[in-house]
Amino acid sequence: MFTNSASGQSQPSWFPSEQDMMIQTEPGPFVQWIEDYPLPPGGLPKGIEMYDGKSDPDNHLKHFNGMIKMQRWNVPVACHMFALTMKDVARAWVDGLPVGSVVNFEDLKRKFISHFSQQRKYQKIHLEAHNIKIREGESIRSFITRYIDETSLIKGLAKSQKISGFVHGLRFKPLVEFLSTDLPQTYTTLTDKTHSFLLAKDTAGNLGGAEPVEGSPYFNPQPYGRGGGRGRRGRGGRGHHFSPYQRTQDHVQPIMEP
């Protein structure tokens, strides 16, 4: 220590060097020149996506590559920034990489894809559109949403296959027959027609707002009569047709009674 004669205050006899001011961190997964490269201030830019190890790694890489172009990052900065986008399971993966094992950004990408490849979206073949069927207890509206999601994984699915697969998967005869009459030529028109059918059913109160599927108390694989016929024959041999939008007197009468 020494005393400053002007102020009379004690001053330290030494000053810390720049190296002394640096916080020492544990060695990371990158080779030394990447580890030591100075990073730009500010950390991760706004809008960058984080990766938790549970989604498609290809999607994260596409987003990150776009960020590289926007920010004009070089190799060492891209390596550090990519590591900072990892969280949860993915963060544990980065921390578990051997010290000095990543030599550049391409090497980091290869290791990333290799480790999280099981999270890639499964690309279905065209015929699998006909294997997407409504589940027991699933509403038709929910099936529409799920069908859209699952067919989005089928690359190059023809319009006709998407339409036929949807109708095939419904498993509710009144709706299938309704759609098959003047079958729409586009999927959007098909779902619009389906929603119109459901709205009419809800309005009529025929099912109390429910949407029948196989296994439910409302589901009838032969809703128009026994033996698969479209009418119920009486003694006189005459039959009647039951519209999906109408209620029989048997249904209406109990409601009208006081």
C-alpha positions in Angstrom: 0.0 0.0 0.0 1.1 3.6 -0.5 -0.3 7.0 0.4 -1.4 9.5 -2.1 0.1 12.8 -0.9 -2.5 14.9 -2.6 -5.5 13.2 -1.0 -3.9 11.5 1.9 -5.8 8.3 1.0 -4.2 4.9 0.8 -4.0 3.4 -2.7 -3.2 -0.2 -3.7 0.4 -0.8 -4.7 -0.8 -3.0 -7.7 -3.6 -3.1 -10.2 -5.2 -6.3 -11.5 -4.3 -7.2 -15.0 -6.8 -7.9 -17.8 -6.2 -11.7 -17.2 -6.9 -11.3 -13.5 -10.2 -9.6 -14.3 -11.4 -12.5 -16.5 -13.8 -15.0 -14.9 -12.5 -18.5 -15.2 -15.0 -21.0 -16.6 -14.9 -24.7 -17.0 -13.6 -26.1 -20.4 -16.3 -26.5 -23.0 -17.0 -28.9 -25.9 -15.2 -26.7 -28.5 -11.6 -26.7 -29.5 -9.6 -24.0 -27.8 -9.6 -21.3 -30.6 -13.4 -21.5 -30.6 -13.6 -21.5 -26.8 -11.4 -18.4 -26.6 -13.1 -16.4 -29.4 -14.7 -13.2 -28.1 -18.5 -13.1 -28.4 -20.5 -10.0 -29.5 -22.3 -8.2 -26.7 -26.0 -8.7 -26.1 -26.1 -12.5 -26.1 -28.8 -14.2 -28.1 -30.8 -12.0 -30.4 -34.5 -11.5 -29.9 -36.8 -13.9 -31.6 -34.4 -16.8 -31.7 -36.0 -20.2 -30.9 -34.8 -22.5 -28.1 -34.5 -26.3 -28.4 -35.4 -28.7 -25.7 -34.6 -32.0 -27.4 -38.3 -33.0 -27.9 -39.0 -31.6 -31.4 -37.7 -32.0 -34.9 -34.0 -31.0 -34.9 -34.1 -30.2 -38.6 -36.7 -27.4 -37.9 -34.4 -25.9 -35.3 -31.4 -26.0 -37.6 -33.4 -24.3 -40.4 -34.4 -21.5 -38.0 -30.9 -21.1 -36.7 -29.3 -21.1 -40.2 -31.6 -18.2 -41.0 -30.4 -16.4 -37.9 -26.8 -16.9 -38.9 -27.5 -15.1 -42.2 -29.3 -12.3 -40.6 -26.7 -11.7 -37.9 -23.7 -12.5 -40.2 -22.1 -14.8 -37.6 -18.8 -16.4 -38.2 -18.0 -20.0 -37.2 -17.0 -19.5 -33.5 -19.9 -17.2 -32.8 -22.3 -19.5 -34.5 -21.0 -22.4 -32.4 -21.5 -20.6 -29.1 -24.9 -19.1 -30.0 -26.1 -22.5 -31.1 -25.1 -24.0 -27.8 -26.9 -21.2 -26.0 -30.2 -22.1 -27.7 -30.1 -25.5 -26.0 -32.3 -26.1 -22.9 -33.5 -28.9 -20.7 -32.5 -32.3 -22.3 -30.6 -30.6 -25.1 -28.6 -28.5 -22.6 -27.6 -31.6 -20.8 -26.4 -33.1 -24.1 -24.2 -30.1 -24.9 -22.8 -30.1 -21.4 -22.0 -33.8 -21.7 -19.9 -33.5 -24.9 -16.2 -34.2 -24.4 -14.0 -31.2 -23.9 -12.5 -30.0 -27.2 -14.5 -32.5 -29.2 -16.3 -30.0 -31.5 -13.9 -28.6 -34.2 -16.3 -26.4 -36.2 -20.0 -25.6 -36.8 -20.5 -28.4 -39.3 -19.1 -30.8 -36.8 -21.5 -29.5 -34.2 -24.5 -29.8 -36.6 -23.6 -33.4 -37.4 -23.4 -34.3 -33.7 -26.7 -32.5 -33.0 -28.6 -34.3 -35.8 -27.1 -37.7 -34.9 -28.1 -37.4 -31.3 -31.7 -36.0 -31.8 -32.5 -37.9 -35.0 -35.2 -39.9 -33.2 -37.2 -36.7 -32.9 -37.4 -36.2 -36.6 -40.9 -36.2 -38.1 -41.8 -39.6 -39.6 -42.5 -39.3 -43.3 -45.5 -41.5 -44.1 -46.1 -43.2 -47.4 -49.2 -42.3 -49.4 -51.2 -45.5 -48.5 -51.1 -44.6 -44.8 -53.7 -41.9 -45.4 -56.2 -44.7 -45.5 -55.0 -46.0 -42.1 -56.0 -42.7 -40.4 -59.3 -43.6 -38.8 -61.5 -41.9 -36.3 -60.9 -43.4 -32.8 -63.4 -44.6 -30.2 -64.6 -41.6 -28.3 -63.1 -39.1 -30.7 -65.4 -36.4 -32.1 -65.6 -35.9 -35.9 -64.3 -32.3 -35.4 -61.3 -33.6 -33.5 -60.7 -36.2 -36.2 -60.6 -33.5 -38.9 -57.9 -31.7 -37.0 -55.9 -34.8 -36.4 -56.3 -35.9 -40.1 -54.9 -32.6 -41.2 -51.9 -32.9 -38.9 -51.1 -36.5 -39.9 -51.5 -36.1 -43.6 -49.2 -33.1 -43.5 -46.4 -35.6 -42.9 -47.1 -37.4 -46.1 -45.1 -35.7 -48.8 -46.6 -35.5 -52.3 -50.0 -36.9 -51.2 -52.4 -36.6 -54.1 -55.6 -34.5 -53.6 -57.7 -37.5 -54.5 -55.9 -39.7 -52.0 -56.4 -37.1 -49.2 -60.1 -36.9 -49.9 -60.7 -40.6 -50.2 -58.6 -41.3 -47.1 -60.7 -38.8 -45.1 -64.0 -40.3 -46.1 -62.7 -43.8 -45.5 -61.5 -42.9 -42.0 -64.9 -41.4 -40.8 -66.6 -44.7 -40.1 -70.0 -43.0 -39.6 -72.4 -44.2 -42.3 -74.8 -41.2 -42.5 -72.0 -38.8 -42.9 -70.1 -41.0 -45.4 -73.2 -41.3 -47.6 -73.9 -37.6 -47.3 -70.3 -36.7 -48.5 -70.3 -39.4 -51.2 -73.3 -37.8 -52.8 -71.7 -35.3 -55.2 -68.3 -35.8 -53.6 -66.3 -32.5 -53.3 -63.3 -32.3 -55.5 -61.2 -30.3 -53.0 -60.3 -31.1 -49.4 -61.4 -27.7 -48.2 -64.8 -28.1 -49.8 -65.0 -31.6 -48.3 -64.4 -30.4 -44.7 -66.8 -27.5 -45.3 -69.5 -30.0 -46.3 -68.6 -32.1 -43.2 -69.0 -29.1 -40.9 -72.4 -28.3 -42.6 -73.6 -31.8 -41.8 -72.4 -31.5 -38.1 -74.0 -28.1 -37.8 -77.3 -29.5 -39.1 -77.2 -32.4 -36.7 -76.5 -30.1 -33.8 -79.3 -27.8 -34.8 -81.8 -30.7 -35.1 -80.6 -32.0 -31.8 -80.7 -35.5 -33.1 -77.7 -36.5 -31.1 -77.8 -33.8 -28.4 -74.6 -32.3 -29.9 -72.7 -35.5 -29.8 -70.8 -36.9 -32.8 -71.1 -40.7 -32.9 -68.2 -43.0 -33.5 -67.9 -46.8 -33.4 -68.1 -48.0 -29.8 -70.3 -45.1 -28.7 -74.0 -45.6 -27.7 -75.0 -43.4 -30.7 -73.0 -45.2 -33.3 -75.0 -47.5 -35.6 -73.2 -49.1 -38.5 -76.6 -49.6 -40.2 -78.6 -46.5 -39.2 -81.2 -46.9 -41.8 -82.6 -50.3 -40.8 -81.7 -53.9 -40.4 -79.8 -55.9 -43.1 -78.1 -52.7 -44.4 -81.3 -51.5 -46.1 -82.1 -47.8 -46.5 -85.6 -48.1 -45.1 -87.6 -49.9 -42.4 -90.3 -52.0 -44.0 -93.6 -52.5 -42.3 -96.4 -54.9 -43.0 -97.3 -53.2 -46.2 -93.8 -53.5 -47.5 -93.3 -49.7 -47.6 -90.2 -48.1 -46.2 -89.3 -44.6 -45.2 -86.0 -42.7 -45.4 -84.6 -41.0 -42.4 -82.7 -37.8 -43.2 -79.7 -36.9 -41.1 -81.4 -33.5 -40.5 -84.8 -34.8 -39.3 -86.2 -36.2 -36.2 -88.9 -38.9 -36.1 -92.2 -38.4 -34.2 -90.9 -40.9 -31.6 -88.1 -38.5 -30.8 -90.2 -35.3 -30.9 -93.3 -36.4 -29.1 -91.8 -36.9 -25.6 -90.3 -33.4 -25.8 -93.7 -31.9 -26.7 -95.6 -33.6 -23.9 -96.2 -31.5 -20.7 
